[in-house]
Amino acid sequence: MKLKQRMVVLCAVLLLLGLAKIFLLDGGEGSAASRRDLRAFRKMESGLSLPRGAHLTHTLQSPWEIASQWVGPREVYPEETPELAAVLTSLSTARIERADVGYKGTQLKALLVLDGGQKVVFKPKRYNRDYVVEGEPYAGYDRHNAEVAAFHLDRILGFRRAPLVVGRYVNLRTEIKPVATDQLLSTFLMQGNNTCFYGKCYYCRETEPACADGETMEGSLTLWLPDVWPLQKHRHPWGRTYREGKLARWEYDESYCEAVKKMPPYDAGPRLLDVIDTAVFDYLIGNADRHHYESFQDDGGASMLILLDNAKSFGNPSLDERSILAPLYQCCMIRVSTWNRLSFLKGGVLSSAMRQALAFDPINPVLAEPHLAALDRRLNGVIATVKQCMEAQGPDNTLIEDRMNLPHP
């Protein structure tokens, strides 16, 4: 066979191999990795619906102790959590022992201590479900229901990097004011028959309080991570400048990812792939406000990127802010396991799974239907972006096998 013919045959074989890999990974059942990921997906589906009113049995441990033991370097909660419904139920019903102003930041929140000494962050309702936040993709107040929805999306995607969140109704007169600090009490006021408070934060104003419906306020509770896992804050390499007329480097330099790959902790370990997972997560929920992120301290780059503070999400279901995906389309790489999970969620499966997961929550319906439809639409955009990368540079350079499992200490 002549050299030219051999080269043609070789190119054809390589092309077929590449197409086969795309088919196996996209199809979800052909490869060993895909079969493993499919089993994990089916396990997630089977545990997605949570029973209301669940309580812990056959244990002397508190729900807070159980949740604390779940936390590890690469997960906030494990793949199998039969106690999850009971822990979330405790979050939504436990007696409030203390209430104080939020722990800092730009948005209104309160720091509560529940029965047994467990700290939680309370974010109050600001908008009705069908309200559309116009303007910049990071505009508006925090959305408490977005925190709830983001936690359950984290479950569905199999990341398990978001702290536990549940919706809750609190009576400000009987549950909060009797145990509130003077600093928090000083921010309470009345608007008509509604009890309100404005707390203490960078943007908190007496003229812009959060108001209850009478005395009952809807909000979200986020479980505080255990003190034995102190956090370290990092500037997000794809953060925005938030200054009109001034672009961040990634917004004009298409080769920016190559520079990021040379900087620790992105030059080794799982962190860059975590950033890309987070970009997918944030694009799905419409969160363009992740200017910083947290990991665990002294991790040497091995800790997960923790999906904290997701309340600037689900603001405008008609806006698909593609720039959120910059880490994905500039680096053109994604975990095989993430790609497989996304592929399993195509065709309306994602929105259906979200409806199923959110049905448990006390403040259900958590999301308006347009936001659920937006999840499916945005998922198609993520999948199309990955396929463009595979077409441009091949699946071997796009789909990265990374399954780091670190033991709990």
C-alpha positions in Angstrom: 0.0 0.0 0.0 1.4 3.4 -1.0 2.3 5.9 1.7 -0.5 8.2 0.7 -3.1 5.5 0.9 -1.7 4.4 4.3 -2.1 8.0 5.6 -5.7 8.1 4.4 -6.5 4.8 6.1 -4.7 6.0 9.3 -6.7 9.3 9.4 -9.9 7.4 8.8 -9.2 5.1 11.7 -8.3 8.0 14.0 -11.5 9.8 13.0 -13.6 6.7 13.7 -11.9 6.2 17.1 -12.7 9.8 18.0 -16.3 9.6 16.9 -16.6 6.3 18.8 -15.4 8.1 22.0 -17.9 10.9 21.5 -20.7 8.4 20.9 -19.8 6.3 23.9 -19.5 9.3 26.3 -22.5 11.1 24.8 -24.7 8.0 24.6 -24.1 7.3 28.3 -23.9 3.5 28.2 -21.0 2.4 26.1 -17.8 2.9 28.1 -16.8 1.7 31.5 -16.7 5.3 32.7 -20.1 5.9 31.3 -21.6 2.8 32.9 -20.1 3.8 36.2 -21.6 7.3 35.8 -24.9 5.9 34.8 -25.1 3.8 37.9 -24.4 6.9 40.0 -27.1 8.8 38.1 -29.7 6.1 38.7 -28.7 6.1 42.4 -29.2 9.9 42.5 -32.6 9.6 40.8 -33.8 6.9 43.2 -33.0 9.2 46.2 -34.2 12.5 44.7 -37.6 12.6 46.3 -37.4 13.3 50.0 -40.2 12.5 52.4 -41.7 15.4 54.4 -41.7 15.3 58.1 -38.8 12.8 58.3 -37.1 12.3 61.7 -33.9 10.6 62.7 -34.3 7.1 64.1 -31.9 4.4 65.4 -29.3 7.1 66.4 -28.4 9.2 69.5 -26.7 11.7 67.3 -28.2 15.1 66.6 -28.9 16.1 62.9 -26.1 18.6 63.2 -23.6 16.0 64.3 -24.6 13.8 61.4 -24.3 16.6 58.8 -20.9 17.6 60.3 -19.6 14.1 59.8 -20.6 14.1 56.1 -18.1 16.9 55.2 -14.9 15.9 53.6 -12.2 17.5 51.4 -14.2 16.8 48.2 -17.8 16.8 49.3 -20.2 18.5 51.7 -22.4 15.5 51.8 -21.9 11.9 50.5 -23.5 10.2 47.6 -25.8 8.2 49.8 -27.5 10.2 52.6 -30.6 8.4 54.0 -30.7 11.0 56.8 -30.9 14.0 54.4 -34.6 14.5 54.7 -34.5 14.3 58.5 -31.6 16.9 58.6 -33.4 19.3 56.3 -36.7 18.8 58.3 -34.8 19.7 61.5 -33.4 22.8 59.8 -36.9 23.9 58.9 -38.5 23.3 62.3 -35.8 23.5 65.0 -36.3 26.1 67.7 -34.3 29.3 67.2 -32.1 30.1 70.2 -30.5 33.3 69.0 -30.7 35.8 66.2 -28.2 38.4 65.1 -27.2 40.5 62.2 -25.5 38.8 59.3 -21.8 37.9 59.4 -20.8 40.6 56.8 -21.2 41.0 53.1 -23.2 43.2 50.7 -26.7 41.6 51.1 -29.2 41.4 53.9 -29.1 38.2 56.0 -29.4 37.2 59.6 -27.3 34.7 61.6 -29.4 32.3 63.6 -28.5 29.7 66.2 -30.8 26.7 66.3 -31.6 24.3 69.2 -28.4 22.4 69.9 -26.1 25.3 69.0 -26.2 24.9 65.2 -25.5 28.2 63.3 -27.4 28.9 60.1 -27.7 31.8 57.7 -31.2 33.2 57.1 -31.9 35.0 53.8 -35.4 36.7 53.7 -37.8 36.7 50.8 -37.5 39.8 48.6 -39.4 38.9 45.5 -42.4 37.0 44.4 -41.7 33.9 42.3 -42.7 35.4 39.0 -40.7 38.6 39.5 -38.1 39.1 36.7 -34.9 40.9 37.7 -34.0 43.2 34.8 -30.6 44.8 34.1 -27.2 43.3 34.6 -27.0 39.6 35.2 -25.9 40.2 38.8 -28.5 42.9 39.5 -31.1 42.9 42.3 -31.4 41.6 45.9 -30.4 38.1 46.9 -33.1 35.5 46.1 -33.7 33.2 49.0 -35.5 30.6 46.8 -32.4 30.5 44.5 -30.4 29.2 47.4 -32.9 26.3 47.9 -33.0 25.5 44.1 -29.2 25.7 43.8 -28.7 23.2 46.6 -30.9 20.7 44.9 -29.3 21.3 41.5 -26.0 20.5 43.2 -27.5 17.1 44.2 -28.8 16.5 40.7 -25.4 17.3 39.1 -23.7 15.0 41.5 -21.2 17.7 42.6 -22.2 17.6 46.3 -20.3 20.8 47.0 -23.1 23.1 48.2 -24.0 23.5 51.9 -27.4 22.2 52.9 -30.3 24.7 52.3 -34.0 24.5 53.1 -36.9 27.0 52.9 -38.5 28.0 56.2 -41.3 30.3 57.4 -40.4 32.1 60.6 -42.6 34.2 62.9 -40.7 37.4 63.5 -42.7 38.3 66.6 -42.6 35.0 68.4 -39.4 33.3 67.0 -37.0 36.0 66.2 -37.5 39.2 68.3 -37.5 37.4 71.7 -34.0 36.0 71.0 -32.6 38.8 68.9 -29.5 40.8 69.8 -30.0 44.6 70.4 -28.1 45.2 67.1 -30.6 43.2 65.1 -33.7 44.5 67.1 -32.6 48.1 66.3 -33.3 47.4 62.6 -36.9 46.3 63.0 -39.7 48.5 61.8 -43.3 48.3 60.7 -44.7 49.0 57.2 -48.4 49.0 57.5 -49.3 45.8 59.3 -46.1 44.0 58.1 -43.1 43.5 60.4 -39.8 44.3 58.6 -36.1 44.5 59.3 -33.1 45.8 57.4 -30.1 44.3 59.2 -26.6 45.3 58.8 -24.6 44.9 55.5 -22.9 47.0 52.9 -26.1 47.7 51.0 -28.5 47.5 53.9 -30.7 50.6 54.2 -33.6 51.5 56.5 -35.5 52.6 53.3 -35.1 49.0 51.8 -36.1 46.5 54.5 -37.3 43.0 54.0 -40.9 42.6 55.1 -42.9 39.7 56.4 -46.5 39.0 55.4 -47.8 40.3 58.7 -45.5 38.6 61.2 -44.6 35.5 59.1 -41.5 35.8 56.9 -40.5 33.4 54.2 -36.8 32.7 53.8 -34.0 30.2 53.3 -31.7 28.6 55.9 -28.2 27.6 55.0 -26.4 25.2 57.3 -23.1 26.6 58.6 -20.2 24.4 57.7 -18.4 22.8 60.7 -15.7 24.9 62.4 -13.2 22.1 62.0 -13.3 22.9 58.3 -12.2 26.6 58.2 -12.6 28.3 54.9 -10.1 30.1 52.7 -11.3 32.8 50.3 -9.9 33.1 46.7 -10.4 35.6 44.0 -12.1 33.9 41.1 -9.8 34.0 38.0 -12.8 34.7 35.8 -14.3 37.4 38.1 -15.8 40.6 36.8 -14.5 44.1 37.4 -18.0 45.5 38.2 -16.8 48.8 36.8 -18.3 50.3 33.7 -16.0 50.5 30.8 -13.3 48.3 32.4 -13.0 44.7 31.3 -11.3 41.9 33.1 -8.5 40.2 31.1 -10.6 37.1 30.4 -13.2 39.3 28.7 -10.8 40.3 25.9 -8.1 37.7 25.9 -9.3 34.4 24.4 -6.0 32.7 25.4 -6.5 33.7 29.0 -6.9 30.1 30.2 -3.3 29.3 29.2 -2.2 31.9 31.7 -4.4 30.6 34.4 -3.0 27.1 33.9 0.4 28.4 34.9 -0.8 29.9 38.2 -1.3 27.8 41.5 -3.6 26.2 42.4 -4.8 25.9 38.8 -1.5 24.5 37.5 -2.0 21.1 39.2 -4.7 19.2 41.0 -8.5 19.4 40.6 -9.1 23.1 41.1 -9.3 24.2 37.5 -11.8 21.5 36.7 -13.7 22.6 39.7 -13.8 26.1 38.3 -15.2 24.7 35.0 -17.8 22.6 36.9 -18.8 25.7 38.7 -19.1 27.7 35.5 -21.5 25.1 34.2 -23.5 25.2 37.5 -23.6 29.0 37.5 -24.6 29.2 33.9 -27.5 26.8 34.5 -28.8 28.9 37.4 -27.9 32.3 35.9 -25.4 33.3 38.5 -22.9 35.9 37.1 -21.8 37.1 40.6 -19.1 34.6 41.7 -16.3 37.1 42.0 -14.7 35.1 44.8 -15.0 31.5 46.0 -14.1 29.4 49.0 -12.2 26.2 49.6 -11.0 24.6 52.8 -7.8 26.0 54.3 -4.4 24.5 53.9 -5.6 22.2 51.2 -2.7 22.4 48.8 -5.2 22.9 46.0 -6.9 19.6 46.6 -10.0 20.9 48.3 -13.2 21.3 46.3 -14.4 24.7 45.3 -17.4 25.1 47.7 -20.6 26.3 46.1 -21.4 28.9 48.7 -23.7 32.0 48.2 -25.9 31.2 45.2 -28.6 33.8 45.8 -27.9 36.0 42.8 -29.4 33.3 40.7 -32.8 32.6 38.9 -33.3 36.3 38.4 -34.3 36.4 34.7 -35.3 33.2 33.0 -35.0 34.8 29.5 -31.4 35.8 30.0 -28.7 33.2 29.1 -25.5 35.0 30.1 -23.0 33.1 28.0 -20.0 34.9 29.6 -20.5 32.8 32.7 -19.3 29.8 30.6 -16.0 31.5 29.8 -13.9 29.0 31.8 -15.5 26.2 29.8 -15.2 27.6 26.3 -11.8 29.2 26.9 -10.2 26.2 28.5 -12.2 23.7 26.3 -12.1 21.0 28.9 -14.5 19.3 31.3 -14.6 16.3 33.5 -15.8 13.1 31.9 -18.1 12.5 34.8 -19.6 16.0 34.5 -20.1 15.5 30.7 -21.8 12.2 31.3 -24.1 13.6 34.0 -25.1 16.5 31.7 -25.8 14.1 28.9 -28.1 12.0 31.1 -30.1 15.2 31.9 -30.9 16.1 28.4 -34.4 16.2 26.9 -36.3 17.7 29.8 -34.8 15.3 32.4 -33.2 18.2 34.3 -36.3 20.2 34.8 -38.3 17.1 35.8 -35.6 16.2 38.3 -35.7 19.7 39.8 -39.5 19.6 40.2 -39.2 16.2 41.9 -36.4 17.4 44.3 -38.1 20.8 45.1 -41.5 19.2 45.9 -40.1 18.3 49.4 -39.3 21.9 50.4 -41.6 23.8 52.8 -41.7 26.8 50.5 -42.5 24.9 47.4 -43.2 25.9 44.6 -39.6 27.1 44.8 -39.2 28.2 41.2 -41.6 29.5 38.6 -42.1 27.4 35.5 -40.1 29.8 33.2 -37.0 29.1 35.4 -37.4 25.4 35.1 -37.7 25.7 31.3 -34.5 27.9 31.3 -32.6 25.1 33.0 -33.3 22.7 30.0 -32.5 25.4 27.5 -29.2 26.4 29.1 -28.2 22.8 29.5 -28.5 22.5 25.7 -26.2 25.5 25.4 -23.6 23.8 27.7 -23.7 20.6 25.7 -23.3 22.5 22.4 -20.3 24.3 23.8 -18.6 21.1 24.8 -19.3 19.5 21.4 -17.8 22.5 19.7 -14.6 22.0 21.7 -14.5 18.3 20.8 -14.9 19.1 17.1 -12.1 21.7 17.3 -9.5 19.7 19.3 -10.9 16.2 19.7 -12.5 14.4 22.6 -9.3 13.3 24.2 -8.2 16.9 24.8 -11.7 18.0 25.9 -13.0 15.2 28.2 -10.7 14.8 31.2 -10.8 11.8 33.5 -10.5 13.1 37.0 -12.1 11.2 39.9 -10.2 12.4 42.9 -11.5 10.8 46.1 -9.8 11.9 49.2 -10.5 10.0 52.5 -12.1 11.8 55.4 -9.7 12.6 58.1 
